[in-house]
């Protein structure tokens, strides 16, 4: 396989991964209409784990080193662990379209975190873009109007921002793991940790157990488990292992645009004019933050993935 062909496959995998991620906001919103958020999240983790049981022995290219279990555990606790908790709570208070816009902040959060944890340089241009995007996110939330689908959008958007911080911890940790581990193995670890993480939460007094069968709700959970938890993470982890992190993280910027379209198409969600302007600020900030003069990061040192 030539370098060009390898990059082509990586780009396709990344595009497919972020499209599935974007669709997850809509699928979650649908699933939450029928089941308690904890039931939905545990269900998607369990389904993904069961799928991996059939292919576990075929996963190769694993170079375990002493102490890696701590990194693997931290990765899984960050995402899907706390990430999905905050995202589930967020989507009970805000629209899928607004949550998708907050997701656009992820590449900038990664750049800032890499500056302090990995010693990577952050240019003034990146910081300027970060400030602009944060401003847009604040305006997006402040201009939000309450509705039946978004009873408290300010709180929901803030919770989605916390979810992005959890995703940042996951990606930064993943950077040091993909050179030694098969991307699908890492996805499997996430699914298994997520299943164990969420199982005890089913017995919380705040968790409402299902009392009736809902075909639409079950279908949404199966979609989340197979196509989002398994396929999206696997595809993105694969793409991330093939190209520099700075290039791969840029694909996350497609999520808010795709989410806006899918939310309009499937949920009938709309933003007001101020929110559309705020969304433009977020995307403009993300675009400005991309330092084109930066040298690409060597492949061996690049290994993140996203939500």
C-alpha positions as CSV (number, residue, x, y, z in Angstrom):
1,X,0.0,0.0,0.0
2,X,1.4,3.4,-1.0
3,X,1.5,6.4,1.4
4,X,-1.2,8.1,-0.6
5,X,-3.5,5.1,-0.4
6,X,-2.9,4.8,3.3
7,X,-3.8,8.4,3.9
8,X,-6.8,8.1,1.7
9,X,-8.1,5.2,3.8
10,X,-7.3,7.1,7.0
11,X,-9.3,10.2,5.7
12,X,-12.2,8.0,4.7
13,X,-12.2,6.3,8.2
14,X,-12.1,9.7,9.9
15,X,-14.9,11.1,7.9
16,X,-17.1,8.0,8.5
17,X,-16.2,8.1,12.2
18,X,-17.2,11.8,12.7
19,X,-20.4,11.3,10.7
20,X,-21.4,8.5,13.0
21,X,-20.4,10.6,16.1
22,X,-22.5,13.5,14.8
23,X,-25.5,11.2,14.4
24,X,-25.1,10.0,18.0
25,X,-26.5,13.3,19.3
26,X,-29.7,12.7,17.4
27,X,-29.8,9.0,18.3
28,X,-29.3,9.8,22.0
29,X,-32.1,12.4,21.9
30,X,-34.4,9.8,20.5
31,X,-33.4,7.1,22.9
32,X,-33.8,9.4,25.9
33,X,-37.5,9.9,24.9
34,X,-38.1,6.2,25.7
35,X,-35.5,5.1,28.3
36,X,-33.6,6.5,31.3
37,X,-30.2,7.9,30.2
38,X,-28.3,5.4,32.3
39,X,-30.2,2.5,30.7
40,X,-29.3,3.9,27.3
41,X,-25.6,4.3,28.0
42,X,-25.2,0.9,29.7
43,X,-27.1,-0.7,26.8
44,X,-24.9,0.7,24.1
45,X,-21.7,-0.3,26.0
46,X,-23.1,-3.8,26.6
47,X,-24.0,-4.3,22.9
48,X,-20.5,-3.1,21.8
49,X,-18.8,-5.4,24.3
50,X,-20.9,-8.4,23.1
51,X,-19.8,-7.7,19.5
52,X,-16.2,-7.6,20.5
53,X,-16.4,-11.0,22.2
54,X,-16.7,-12.6,18.8
55,X,-13.5,-11.0,17.4
56,X,-11.4,-10.7,20.6
57,X,-8.9,-13.5,19.6
58,X,-8.3,-11.9,16.1
59,X,-7.0,-8.6,17.5
60,X,-3.3,-8.5,17.2
61,X,-0.4,-5.9,17.3
62,X,-0.6,-5.5,21.0
63,X,2.6,-4.4,22.8
64,X,1.7,-4.3,26.5
65,X,4.2,-2.5,28.8
66,X,4.3,-2.5,32.6
67,X,2.0,0.1,33.9
68,X,-0.1,0.5,30.8
69,X,-3.1,-0.7,32.7
70,X,-3.3,2.6,34.5
71,X,-3.4,4.5,31.2
72,X,-5.9,2.1,29.7
73,X,-8.1,2.5,32.8
74,X,-7.8,6.3,32.8
75,X,-8.7,6.4,29.1
76,X,-11.8,4.3,29.6
77,X,-12.9,6.2,32.7
78,X,-12.6,9.5,30.9
79,X,-14.4,8.2,27.8
80,X,-16.8,6.5,27.7
81,X,-17.0,6.7,31.5
82,X,-17.6,10.3,32.7
83,X,-17.9,11.6,29.1
84,X,-21.1,9.8,28.4
85,X,-22.6,10.7,31.8
86,X,-22.1,14.4,31.2
87,X,-23.2,14.1,27.6
88,X,-26.3,12.2,28.6
89,X,-27.2,14.8,31.2
90,X,-26.5,17.6,28.7
91,X,-28.9,16.2,26.1
92,X,-31.7,16.1,28.7
93,X,-31.4,19.9,29.0
94,X,-30.3,21.2,25.6
95,X,-30.8,20.6,21.9
96,X,-28.7,18.1,19.9
97,X,-27.7,20.9,17.6
98,X,-26.4,23.1,20.4
99,X,-24.5,20.2,21.9
100,X,-22.9,19.5,18.6
101,X,-21.7,23.1,18.4
102,X,-20.0,22.8,21.8
103,X,-18.3,19.7,20.5
104,X,-16.4,22.0,18.0
105,X,-14.3,23.2,21.0
106,X,-12.7,19.8,21.3
107,X,-9.7,20.3,19.0
108,X,-8.8,23.6,20.8
109,X,-9.1,21.9,24.2
110,X,-6.7,19.2,23.0
111,X,-4.2,21.8,21.7
112,X,-4.2,23.6,25.1
113,X,-4.0,20.4,27.1
114,X,-1.1,19.1,24.9
115,X,0.7,22.4,25.7
116,X,0.8,21.6,29.4
117,X,0.9,17.8,29.4
118,X,3.1,17.1,26.3
119,X,5.0,20.3,26.0
120,X,3.6,21.0,22.5
121,X,3.8,24.6,21.5
122,X,0.6,26.6,21.1
123,X,0.8,29.6,18.8
124,X,-0.9,33.0,19.4
125,X,-3.1,32.2,16.4
126,X,-4.3,29.1,18.1
127,X,-5.0,30.9,21.4
128,X,-6.8,33.7,19.5
129,X,-9.0,31.1,17.8
130,X,-9.6,29.4,21.1
131,X,-10.8,32.6,22.7
132,X,-13.1,33.4,19.8
133,X,-14.6,29.9,19.8
134,X,-15.2,30.0,23.6
135,X,-16.9,33.4,23.1
136,X,-19.2,31.9,20.5
137,X,-20.1,29.0,22.7
138,X,-21.0,31.4,25.6
139,X,-23.2,33.5,23.3
140,X,-24.8,30.3,21.8
141,X,-25.8,29.3,25.3
142,X,-26.8,32.8,26.5
143,X,-29.1,33.2,23.5
144,X,-30.7,29.8,23.8
145,X,-34.4,29.7,24.4
146,X,-36.1,27.1,26.6
147,X,-38.3,24.5,24.9
148,X,-39.8,21.1,25.5
149,X,-36.6,19.6,24.0
150,X,-34.3,22.0,25.7
151,X,-35.7,23.0,29.2
152,X,-32.4,24.5,30.4
153,X,-30.0,25.0,27.5
154,X,-27.4,27.0,29.5
155,X,-26.9,24.2,32.0
156,X,-27.0,21.6,29.2
157,X,-24.4,23.3,27.1
158,X,-22.2,23.7,30.2
159,X,-22.5,20.0,30.9
160,X,-21.5,19.3,27.3
161,X,-18.4,21.4,27.8
162,X,-17.5,19.3,30.8
163,X,-17.9,16.2,28.6
164,X,-15.5,17.8,26.1
165,X,-12.9,18.1,28.9
166,X,-13.3,14.4,29.6
167,X,-12.9,13.7,25.9
168,X,-9.7,15.7,26.0
169,X,-8.3,13.5,28.8
170,X,-9.2,10.5,26.7
171,X,-7.4,11.7,23.6
172,X,-4.3,13.0,25.3
173,X,-3.9,9.5,26.9
174,X,-4.6,7.8,23.7
175,X,-1.7,9.6,22.0
176,X,0.7,7.5,23.9
177,X,-1.1,4.2,23.4
178,X,-1.9,3.8,19.7
179,X,1.8,3.2,18.7
180,X,1.7,0.0,20.8
181,X,-1.9,-1.1,20.5
182,X,-4.3,-2.1,17.7
183,X,-6.9,0.7,17.3
184,X,-9.7,-1.9,17.5
185,X,-8.2,-3.3,20.7
186,X,-8.4,0.1,22.3
187,X,-12.0,0.5,21.2
188,X,-12.7,-2.9,22.8
189,X,-11.1,-1.8,26.1
190,X,-13.3,1.3,26.1
191,X,-16.4,-0.8,25.6
192,X,-15.5,-3.3,28.4
193,X,-14.6,-0.5,30.9
194,X,-17.7,1.4,29.9
195,X,-19.9,-1.7,30.6
196,X,-18.4,-2.2,34.1
197,X,-18.5,1.5,34.8
198,X,-22.2,1.9,34.1
199,X,-23.5,-1.4,35.5
200,X,-23.6,-0.2,39.2
201,X,-25.3,3.0,38.1
202,X,-28.3,1.0,37.0
203,X,-29.1,0.5,40.7
204,X,-29.1,4.2,41.7
205,X,-32.4,5.4,43.1
206,X,-32.4,8.1,40.3
207,X,-32.3,5.5,37.5
208,X,-35.8,4.6,36.2
209,X,-36.0,1.0,35.0
210,X,-38.0,0.4,31.8
211,X,-41.5,-0.9,32.2
212,X,-42.5,-1.4,28.6
213,X,-40.9,-2.4,25.3
214,X,-40.1,0.4,22.8
215,X,-39.0,-0.7,19.3
216,X,-37.8,2.8,18.5
217,X,-35.9,3.2,21.8
218,X,-34.3,-0.3,21.4
219,X,-33.3,0.4,17.8
220,X,-31.7,3.7,18.9
221,X,-29.6,1.9,21.6
222,X,-28.6,-0.9,19.1
223,X,-27.5,1.8,16.7
224,X,-25.5,3.6,19.4
225,X,-23.8,0.3,20.4
226,X,-22.9,-1.0,17.0
227,X,-22.5,2.0,14.8
228,X,-21.3,4.7,17.3
229,X,-19.6,3.0,20.2
230,X,-18.0,0.2,18.1
231,X,-17.7,1.5,14.5
232,X,-17.2,5.2,15.0
233,X,-14.5,4.8,17.7
234,X,-12.9,2.0,15.8
235,X,-12.8,4.0,12.5
236,X,-11.5,7.2,14.2
237,X,-8.9,5.3,16.2
238,X,-7.7,3.7,13.0
239,X,-7.5,7.0,11.1
240,X,-5.7,8.6,14.1
241,X,-3.1,5.9,14.0
242,X,-2.2,6.6,10.4
243,X,-1.9,10.4,10.2
244,X,-0.6,13.2,12.4
245,X,-2.9,14.2,15.4
246,X,-3.1,17.8,14.2
247,X,-4.7,16.6,10.9
248,X,-6.9,14.0,12.5
249,X,-8.3,16.3,15.2
250,X,-9.4,18.8,12.5
251,X,-12.0,16.3,11.4
252,X,-13.9,16.8,14.6
253,X,-14.8,20.2,13.3
254,X,-17.2,18.5,10.9
255,X,-19.3,17.2,13.8
256,X,-21.3,20.4,14.6
257,X,-22.1,21.0,10.9
258,X,-23.4,17.5,10.4
259,X,-25.2,17.6,13.8
260,X,-27.0,20.8,12.8
261,X,-28.2,19.2,9.5
262,X,-29.3,15.9,11.1
263,X,-31.0,17.7,14.0
264,X,-33.0,19.8,11.5
265,X,-33.8,16.8,9.3
266,X,-34.8,14.3,12.0
267,X,-35.7,16.3,15.1
268,X,-37.0,19.6,13.5
269,X,-34.6,21.6,15.7
270,X,-34.0,25.3,14.8
271,X,-31.6,27.9,16.1
272,X,-32.4,31.6,16.3
273,X,-30.4,34.2,14.4
274,X,-28.1,35.1,17.3
275,X,-27.3,31.4,17.8
276,X,-26.5,31.0,14.1
277,X,-24.1,34.0,14.5
278,X,-22.6,32.4,17.6
279,X,-22.2,29.1,15.8
280,X,-20.3,31.0,13.1
281,X,-18.0,32.4,15.8
282,X,-17.3,28.9,17.1
283,X,-16.4,27.5,13.6
284,X,-14.4,30.7,12.8
285,X,-12.5,30.3,16.0
286,X,-11.7,26.7,15.2
287,X,-10.6,27.6,11.7
288,X,-8.4,30.4,12.9
289,X,-6.8,28.1,15.4
290,X,-5.5,25.9,12.7
291,X,-1.8,27.0,12.2
292,X,-1.1,26.1,8.6
293,X,2.6,26.9,9.0
294,X,3.0,24.2,11.7
295,X,5.2,21.3,10.8
296,X,3.3,18.0,10.8
297,X,3.8,15.9,13.9
298,X,5.7,12.7,13.2
299,X,3.4,9.7,12.8
300,X,4.9,7.8,15.8
301,X,4.0,10.6,18.2
302,X,0.4,11.0,17.0
303,X,-2.3,8.9,18.5
304,X,-5.5,10.7,19.7
305,X,-9.1,10.1,18.9
306,X,-12.3,11.8,19.7
307,X,-15.8,11.7,21.0
